[in-house]
Amino acid sequence: FKTKSDQLYVAIAKLSPDATRIITSHCTPDGTAYARLFDLINTNSEGVRLNQPGSGFRNLEQVEFSPDGRQVVTSSINGTLTIWDSSTGELKFSTITTTKSGFGNEGFSFHEHKPWMLSMADNRVVMWSLRSAPCFGLRIPNEWVGEGGSSFSRDGTRFANITRPGVVEVWSLPNCKRIGSDLSQTDWIDMLRLSPDGRHLAIVTGKSKIQFWNVENSKLLATQTAHKDEIVTFHFSEDSRQAVTASRDHTVALWDADSGAALGIPIVFDGSVLDAILLDGGRSLLSIVEKSGTKRAGVELIRLSEHASPIELPLPIFECD
């Protein structure tokens, strides 16, 4: 795709969930930044320009499609958050989210299954409805808003957030009320995950240590260290009963979510594990493994017994560069 009217630097390009549209972020020679929406059906189109006011290189920091593909959201370095119709490019809502620091938006993220979005600026998290656009109530302090610093439950009833170093708060949605007390610990928090049903919270600290919490009573269930190197991913099973961690030490560990206890010993792979998820009610483990001594990654499937021990060797499904 090329635009004939401008000499543009393309900073960002994102594909819509249904693979019918592309949103791009551009910067012109004079420093003006804006986004352009392309239709993949009509490849000769120059797209629809989304006019985002502003100046300065890389003025648009983030452009994303909503999970259902119906909206496009852009955020700029001057603190402007804008929601657009992804089919027409029509502006639906625009607001300034930064009022104090002047450093603009520090990012935004979507709920996977609800029309909700979180924006992060001025050391606070604000929740928005993608249908009605205005904020519907959640404005909470947040001193650490990087990736991994917040988590929704899959059912959309709860939200966890790092409000200050070493402290996590859990909120009920959509009424935005605190649940329990602060979940505090002393280490730097690298990652946090709410279980799909919102009853359990996992916190990864110190790169390789995991804490399991009961959200209902704010009780620490267990602190575990099963990996010798950095934990790169954490996922609960769909039924919220088990969890899985993957590490750069070539291992995957399985956990009981209700107690935080380890399920068997870590499973060893021939290479760094980039991601791992539980399937089929925790009876199967799907992992992406970077093969030792190569630049290739493979997907491997393990069938698990009731005690989470392999009952067959990893099955290579495919390999890709």
N, C-alpha and C positions, 0 to 999 in steps of 0.2 A: 504494500500500500504506500502510495506517495501522495503528498499534497503539492499541488502545482502553484499555489499562491504564495507560499512562504518558504523561506529557507529555515528549516527547523532542526533542532537537536531533539531527538526522541529520548526522553529520560526513562519513561516507564511504559510498559505495554502489558495489559491484562486481558485474558480471554473470559467471556461470559460463561456461566455454568452450563448452558445448553450449546455452547460453541457456535453461536450465530452472530456474535458481535465482539468487537475489540475496543477497549478504551485505552487511549494513549495520553501521555503527558508530554508537552512540548515546551521548548524554550526558543524564542526568536533571537536574532542577533542583537536586538536592542534590549534584551533582558526580560521582555514580557513573557509570562508563562500562562498556558491554558491547556485544556484537555480537548481531545477530539474523539468522537464516537464513530466507529466504522461498522458497516453492515457486511458480513461475510458472504451474503447472497449476491450482493452487487459489488464485485471486486473493483469496478472502475470508479466507484464513488470516492469523492474526496472526504466523505464523512461529514458529520455535524460538529461544528465547533462549539464547545461549551465555554462561553466567555467568562473566565474567572478574573476579576480585576486584580491587579497587583503588579509589582515590578521586582526585579532582582532575579539572578540566576537560581534555578531550581526552586522557584516560588511555590510550585505545587509539590508538596512533600509526599502525598499518598493519593492514589486513585484505586478504587475497588468496586467490583460488582457486589451487590448483596447476594446472600446464598441462594435466593430464589431467582436472581437475575433481573428482577423488576426495577431495581434502582441502581444508580451509580452514585457513589459518594466520593467527594474530593475534599482534601484539606490542604490549606496553604500555610506558609510560614508566618503570615500575618495574623493567624488565628481564625481564619474563615473556614467554616464547615458548611458544605453545600451538598444537597441531595437533588439528584436529577432523575427524570424518567428515562430509562435505558432504551426504550423503543423510539422515542421522539427527540430526546435531548432537551426536553422542556425542564426549566428550573422549577423545582417543587418547593424548596425551602433553603434559606441561607441565614447563617447567624455567625456572630463573632463569639468564640468560646474563650478567648484569652482576655483577661481583664487586668491582670497584675504584672506578670513576668515579662510580657512582650516577646516571648520566645516562640509563640505560635503553638500549634497542636503538636503533641508528642505521640500521636497515633490514634487509631480507632480500631475497633474489632466488632464482629457480628456474632449474635447468637445463631447457632447452626440451624435451629428449627423454629425460632420465633422471629417476628419482624422487629427485632430490637438491635440497637447498636450502642456501643460505649465509646465515648470520646474522652481523651485524656489531655488535660492542659491545666496550667496553674496549680500543679500538685493536687489535682482532684479528678475524680471520675464522674462523668455525667452520662446518664442513660437516656436514650432517645427512642421514640417509636418511628419506624420507617413508614408507617401508614399515615400518621398525623403530624410527624416531624417534631413538634415541640418536646422538650424534656418532660418526662412524667414522674420525676420525683427523686431519683437517686443522685445526690450530689455529696460525695464523701471524700475526705482527704486521701491522698495517695502519694507517698513520697518515692515510690518505685513503680514506674508505669511501663517498664520494658516488657518484651515478650515473655510470657510465663508469669506475669505479675497479677493476673486475674483469671477467673475460670467460672463459666456457667455450668449448672447441672443440665443434663440433656433434656429433662422435662420442663425446663424454664422456670422452676419455682424458687431457685436459689442462685446466689452469686457470691463468690469469694474473692477477696481483694487484699493485696498487701497495702496497708494504710501507712505504715512507717517501718523502718528497718527491723526485721525480726518479728513483726506483728501482722497477723491475718485476721480480718473480720469477715463474717458470713452474714448475708442479708437475704431476707425473703422477698420474692417478687410476685406480682408487681407492686405490692404495698410498701416495699422498701423499708422494712423493719429489721433491726438487728436480731440475730439469733445467737443466744448464749453470750459468752464473754470472749475477750481477745484470746486467740490461739497464739501464744508467745513462745519464743525460744531464742537462743543467743546467736546462732549461726546465721550467716547471710543466706537468704532464700533464693534458690536458683529456679525453682519451678513449683507450681501448685496445681492440683487437679481435684475438682469435685467429682464424685461418682455420678453416674447418670440419674440416680434417684435422689441425689442431694444429701444423703445421710452420712457419707464418709468424705473425708478430705485427706489428701496425701500431699506432703510437703517434702521436696527434695532440697537438702541443704548440704553445704560443704562439698558439693559436686557428687558425692557418692553415698550420702546418708539419707534415709527416708523416714519420715514420721507419719504415722497413721492416726487420724483423729476421728472421734465420734462427734459429728456436728450437733446432734441433739443436746448433748450435755457438756460440750466443749472439753471432753476428756481425751487425753493422750493415751492411745491404745498401745502403741509400741514404737520404739526407735530401732531401725534395722540398718545394718551395713553388710550388704552381700556382694558388692562389687569392689574391685581394686582400682578402678579407674572411673572416669566421669560417666554419670548416667545421662544418656542423650535423649531418652524418651520414657514416658510413663503413660499407661492407659489402664482404665478400668474395663472389665468385661461389660457387655451390654446389660447383664442382670445385676450389676453392681456387687457381685459376690466375690469376685477375684480381681487381681490386678497383675500387671506385667511391667517389668523394667528392662531396658536394654542398655548395654554399656560398651564403651570402647575397649574393655578388657576381654572382648570376644564372648561374653556371656549374656544370657537372658535369665532373669529370676522371676518366679511366680509367687504370688502372695494371696493370703486369705484376707479379704477386705474387712470382715467383721472383727478380726482380732489383730491383724497386722502380722500374723505368723507366716513364716516362709513355708511354701509348699514344695517339699523336696529340696534337692540341691540345685544350684544354677546349671543351666544347660549350656554346654560349651560349643561354640561354632568355630569354623576355620576362617576367622577374620572378624573385623569390627562390625558389630550389629548396629545398623543405622536406624532401624525402627522395628517394632514388634507389636502385634495386636492379638488378642484372643478372639476366636471365632467359635460358633456352634456351642454357645453356653459354656465356654471355657474348655471344651474338649479338643480344640485344635489351636495351634500356635502358628501364625504366619509372620515370617521375619524377612527383612531385607538385610543382606550380609555383603559387606565388601570383602572380596576374596583376598587372603594374605598374598602379598607379593605381586598383585595385579592392580589394574585400575578398573576392574570390572565388578559389578554388583549383581548378585543373584537373589531370587526370591525362593525361600525354602519353607516347606510346610511340615509340621510335626503333629502327629496324632497323639493326644495325651490320654493317659488312663485316669481313673478317678483320683489317683494320688499325684497327678501331674508329672508322671515319669514318661519318657519317650517309649512308645511301644513299636516304633519303626524308625528307621534312619531318616534324616532330613531328605525331603524329595525336591530336587531342583525343578522349578517350573519353567523358568527362562532366565537368560542372562542378557544384560544390556550394558552399553557403555555408560 
